[in-house]
Amino acid sequence: MLIETERLILRPFSEDDAEDVLEYLREPAVHCFASMRLDSLDAARNEMKQRRGDELYLAIVLKETGKVIGEIFAHPESNEPEDEIMDTFSPCWMLNLNYSGKGFAFEAARAYFDYLFKEKGARRIYAYTEDYNLPSQRLCERLGMRREGLFMEFVSFINNPDGTPVYENTMQYAILKKEWESHAKQCGQK
Ligand SMILES: CC(C)(COP(=O)(O)OP(=O)(O)OC[C@H]1O[C@@H](n2cnc3c(N)ncnc32)[C@H](O)[C@@H]1OP(=O)(O)O)[C@@H](O)C(=O)NCCC(=O)NCCS
């Protein structure tokens, strides 16, 4: 499984990616990825073993240098717990922040959305983002996603020094397959 864009390759992880991944997961940039923190190269190698072979957990690789500069992943979900139809996906995206502000996240996410809608049976893609995470919100909007709601004190990923949870206000964005197709048409894509 490999997705190619103008400047990037998206592909599953391999053990050789451990060093590049450690570079951005030693200190995850946002609270929602706090549990993904890696503290050593060995831990990063183990993590790569877990990810290996997952065709939906993709490394974002710079074509020019072969460096892994981030990741994007999502897994199929049903709309309701009892529902057997798994046509909803909620991607998470993360860049090594040395490579942000260059359009790489958008380039990767656009290709990944296309893959989910065209190859993986996605009907609806939604994303959660903290209310203070403006780069992630701008990315959602650039992708044509609608802001569906703001959930106050929705979730907690870290604790205060006194052990009480820090609650985050979470925005939800989403796009349907039909909206994606019409957005792509408006942007002149195939
Ligand atoms: C969220 C995140 C992936 C967004 O990355 P990003 O680099 O800002 O996003 P994009 O790829 O869309 O880049 C857009 C920026 O690149 C600029 N840019 C520069 N060259 C460009 C090019 N050739 N093409 C497109 N945009 C370009 C754009 O002007 C835009 O700048 P702006 O945001 O100041 O308007 C990144 O901030 C990140 O990894 N954050 C930490 C993890 C995180 O928050 N994940 C989401 C949790 S909810």
PDBQT file of the ligand as one rigid body, heavy atoms in Angstrom, charges set to zero:
ROOT
HETATM    1  C1  LIG A 201      -2.129  20.071  12.780  1.00  0.00    +0.000 C 
HETATM    2  C2  LIG A 201      -0.895  20.040  11.884  1.00  0.00    +0.000 C 
HETATM    3  C3  LIG A 201      -0.759  18.666  11.253  1.00  0.00    +0.000 C 
HETATM    4  C4  LIG A 201      -1.079  21.116  10.788  1.00  0.00    +0.000 C 
HETATM    5  O1  LIG A 201       0.107  21.226  10.043  1.00  0.00    +0.000 OA
HETATM    6  P1  LIG A 201       0.345  22.464   9.033  1.00  0.00    +0.000 P 
HETATM    7  O2  LIG A 201       1.699  22.325   8.484  1.00  0.00    +0.000 OA
HETATM    8  O3  LIG A 201      -0.031  23.727   9.735  1.00  0.00    +0.000 OA
HETATM    9  O4  LIG A 201      -0.782  22.228   7.961  1.00  0.00    +0.000 OA
HETATM   10  P2  LIG A 201      -0.783  22.377   6.368  1.00  0.00    +0.000 P 
HETATM   11  O5  LIG A 201      -0.081  21.297   5.711  1.00  0.00    +0.000 OA
HETATM   12  O6  LIG A 201      -2.220  22.541   6.025  1.00  0.00    +0.000 OA
HETATM   13  O7  LIG A 201       0.047  23.691   6.104  1.00  0.00    +0.000 OA
HETATM   14  C5  LIG A 201      -0.626  24.893   5.993  1.00  0.00    +0.000 C 
HETATM   15  C6  LIG A 201       0.306  26.045   6.110  1.00  0.00    +0.000 C 
HETATM   16  O8  LIG A 201       1.411  25.891   5.223  1.00  0.00    +0.000 OA
HETATM   17  C7  LIG A 201       1.532  27.064   4.399  1.00  0.00    +0.000 C 
HETATM   18  N1  LIG A 201       2.170  26.639   3.131  1.00  0.00    +0.000 N 
HETATM   19  C8  LIG A 201       3.457  26.912   2.822  1.00  0.00    +0.000 A 
HETATM   20  N2  LIG A 201       3.766  26.336   1.644  1.00  0.00    +0.000 NA
HETATM   21  C9  LIG A 201       2.659  25.702   1.203  1.00  0.00    +0.000 A 
HETATM   22  C10 LIG A 201       2.371  24.920   0.054  1.00  0.00    +0.000 A 
HETATM   23  N3  LIG A 201       3.297  24.672  -0.878  1.00  0.00    +0.000 N 
HETATM   24  N4  LIG A 201       1.136  24.403  -0.080  1.00  0.00    +0.000 NA
HETATM   25  C11 LIG A 201       0.179  24.630   0.864  1.00  0.00    +0.000 A 
HETATM   26  N5  LIG A 201       0.407  25.357   1.975  1.00  0.00    +0.000 NA
HETATM   27  C12 LIG A 201       1.642  25.887   2.159  1.00  0.00    +0.000 A 
HETATM   28  C13 LIG A 201       0.105  27.563   4.294  1.00  0.00    +0.000 C 
HETATM   29  O9  LIG A 201       0.063  28.921   3.958  1.00  0.00    +0.000 OA
HETATM   30  C14 LIG A 201      -0.425  27.306   5.703  1.00  0.00    +0.000 C 
HETATM   31  O10 LIG A 201      -0.029  28.319   6.600  1.00  0.00    +0.000 OA
HETATM   32  P3  LIG A 201      -1.083  28.868   7.700  1.00  0.00    +0.000 P 
HETATM   33  O11 LIG A 201      -1.564  27.670   8.497  1.00  0.00    +0.000 OA
HETATM   34  O12 LIG A 201      -0.263  29.813   8.500  1.00  0.00    +0.000 OA
HETATM   35  O13 LIG A 201      -2.213  29.479   6.964  1.00  0.00    +0.000 OA
HETATM   36  C15 LIG A 201       0.411  20.379  12.682  1.00  0.00    +0.000 C 
HETATM   37  O14 LIG A 201       0.261  21.642  13.267  1.00  0.00    +0.000 OA
HETATM   38  C16 LIG A 201       0.692  19.366  13.782  1.00  0.00    +0.000 C 
HETATM   39  O15 LIG A 201       1.213  18.290  13.524  1.00  0.00    +0.000 OA
HETATM   40  N6  LIG A 201       0.352  19.704  15.023  1.00  0.00    +0.000 N 
HETATM   41  C17 LIG A 201       0.621  18.818  16.147  1.00  0.00    +0.000 C 
HETATM   42  C18 LIG A 201      -0.289  17.604  16.134  1.00  0.00    +0.000 C 
HETATM   43  C19 LIG A 201      -1.747  17.999  16.105  1.00  0.00    +0.000 C 
HETATM   44  O16 LIG A 201      -2.131  19.036  16.608  1.00  0.00    +0.000 OA
HETATM   45  N7  LIG A 201      -2.571  17.108  15.560  1.00  0.00    +0.000 N 
HETATM   46  C20 LIG A 201      -3.997  17.293  15.519  1.00  0.00    +0.000 C 
HETATM   47  C21 LIG A 201      -4.600  16.931  16.816  1.00  0.00    +0.000 C 
HETATM   48  S1  LIG A 201      -6.309  17.332  16.825  1.00  0.00    +0.000 SA
ENDROOT
TORSDOF 0
